[in-house]
């Protein structure tokens, strides 16, 4: 069963309070519990009395108990039980002098003790309401869970579910002994708006004593959140000239509080409008939906292109005292419509254009338009409505400046019309708004003057066809080919010249244009195509500047019989026996019919054996057949003269030679001898191939010689580049000797003489010489070492050098005073005695000479070693 404990003095008087009803009063009179309901916001107009008998009360504690209990259960008010208690919080009137107790939830019994056997509907435990953001103190007790079985045994209470033992955990705790359910921290409805817990009762052994009951804890909303606009800056637009009531945009705001309560019910309003033109209240906002509409006329983009509105959203249904507010900015752009037509800056525009010029801009038409630039309502479109019946002008629009460009699209002839007066209308790409009409300034006049220029002469007709028979002799007049000057108002003279004459057959008179021949006209020439010969002539006037034009003369050459026919083919083969030995021949004639075929073929009378060995039979007008007349003809090459005559007026004949090879044939009549009819010889291709081979061979030889020379140079350079330290060969080098060693310096310096006092050798007596002079003997020839000697020749070279040195009486050192180059008397050179000898450098370290290579290691041993 379910029960709620209260503290009261008299069990006959109870007070109930809840959200729907203000006061419930119950009286226990004559064995029945009478409940008086006073409606406040219900649709009751009078008091209603509800009765409940004692049998419907399952238990009631005595007033003398410490914690009196009123237990309701199963059938309260019959049809009203669930409706009333689902939203009802029961409160007992406290007796004087006693404190208020904690609300208690009792587990329902498993077996009802009521003598009634029928099943009753269970009570619905009302939710527990806890306000969010409570300041404590914590833990704060909410309700007590109790079981009727706690009188007979010790029980332990617990709760499970989100907020207790499930995330978020430890928000709700329960005293396992007393069953007091408490909240441990402030709750946030915007995070979790309610909790579903289950209460359990078990004995000390963990056995379930009562069925679990569900406890719902609702978090009561507090107005702790300001409205938040989805955007701080809102952009909207409205067309200029819009009527009042035109929708502009909608701004929305969100309040995290409960939107079913006043805490989350928002109201909107406009705080300010900038600029306040033409009215300070051009817009209004729906205070519930946030929709902004126009409320006044007069939107003009050309005056005010944009409005700035400050929008405020307030909760608590807009209550300025208790509600929380926030603001946002709304930018309303006034969009352009075509309410301003383009207007020309002048009534008349002027222009000038030379004749025969196209794609030339004659005049620039300028307009003004107050609409937004670079929009269809601003872009101008120009149309010519008069003065151009032949369509020689057009007026496209400059996309940058919006100007109209009067342009010539067809050539204008000064001699035909010297001036043009055009009527031009300017409009926009889109039509004007309703009620707007084009003013007179949208139409302008364009006056165009045409100037005369020197035009080129032109031939008429061009090309000109002239028919004449071929074979015209030189200096024969043919025709006159003249040009016309279109400048009728200019007195000009035209001169003619030849521009292109491929065969150089024609000449033209410079003044009259008379054409005469310079050579014989031949229809069969390679310059003639399909009997037509083309020549180009030039006509130039004497204007300033001169102008010229070209014309083509086409001469159709009529054929005459001026070409004799010739036999075709010129070479053929025939078997040495008569059968089969027929040869089909025809003739070629450069002339046309009727000066060509049919042809007449006949054999020449000489030599005589031609008619004896051969015969010709006519097949048709253009073909004949030649065959052997005798039974056998020896193999060989024969030239048979054939006379061919055409059918022209005054026929022409020609004797052609047909080269016939008579050969031995097989069973099918094919010639078995395949030697060519023409004499053997090297063809051009073979000669070119031989020349190419010779040239390639010469190039190879030249490359080989160059390679050999380069190889020798590299070999010599490699020898010169050998590092002396790496060259281990012993070389004997001859230097100029300057005397003996230091031991030979003990001589009498008085014996030195001035060089200019020495007698020449030519006047000295024979056999008389001083001992200090070098003996006069011919110097021996020392062996010369080659630039690149072989290593095996080094020993022989050294031995030969030593032998030559031993036999040289003039080789130093010899006991004599040496005379050095005399530098003149009174030399300013100082004494050399101040120079330190090598003995003075005993303290110097010469070990570094070991790093200079093998040639300096001996010096390192001498000077860098120890004293011994």
Buried (B, 14 or more C-beta within 10 A) or exposed (E): BBBBBBBBBEBEBBBBEBEEBBEBBBBBEEEBBBBEBBBEEEEEEEEEEBEBEEEBBBBBBEEEEEEBBBBBBBBBBEEEBEEBBEEBBBBBBBEEEEEEBBBBBBBBBEEBEBEEEEEBEEBEBBBBBBEBEBEEEEBBEBBBBBBBBBEEEEBBBBBBBBBBEEEEEEBBBBBEEBBBBBBEBBBBBBEBBBBEBEBBBBEEEEEEBBEBBEBEBBBBBBBBBBBEBEEEEBEBEBBBBBEEEBEBBBBBBEBBBBBEBBBBBBBBBBEEBEEEEEEEEBBBBEBEEBBBBBBBBBBBBEEBEEBEBBBBBBBBBBBEEEBBBBBBBBBBBBBBBBBBBBBBEEEEBEBEBEBBBEEEBBBEBBBEBBBBEEBBBBBBBBEBEEBBEEEBBBBBBBEEEBBBBBBBEEEBBBEEEBEBEBBBBBBBEBEBBEEBEBEEBBBBBBBBEBEBBBBBBBBEEEBBEBEBEBBBEEEBEBBBBBBEBBBEEBEBEBBBEBBEBEBEBBBBBEEEBBBBBBBBBBBBBEEBEEBEBBBBBBBBBEBEEEBBBBBBBEBBBEBBBBBBBBBEEBBBBBBBBBEEBBBEBBBBBBBBEEBBBBBBBBBBEEEEEBBEBBBBEBEEEBBBBBBBBEEEBEEEBBEBBBBBBBBBEEBBEBEBBBBBBBBEBEEEEEBEEEEEEEEEEEEEEEEEEEEEEEEEEEEEEEEEEEEEEEEEEEEEEEEEEEEEEEEEEEEBEEEEEEBBEEEEEEEEEEEBEEEEEEEEEEEBEEEEEEEBBEEEEEEBEBBEBEEEEEEEEBEEBBEBBEEBEEEBEEBEEBEBBBBEEEEEEEEEEEEEEEEEEEEEEEEEEBEEBBEEEEEBBEEBEEBBEEEE
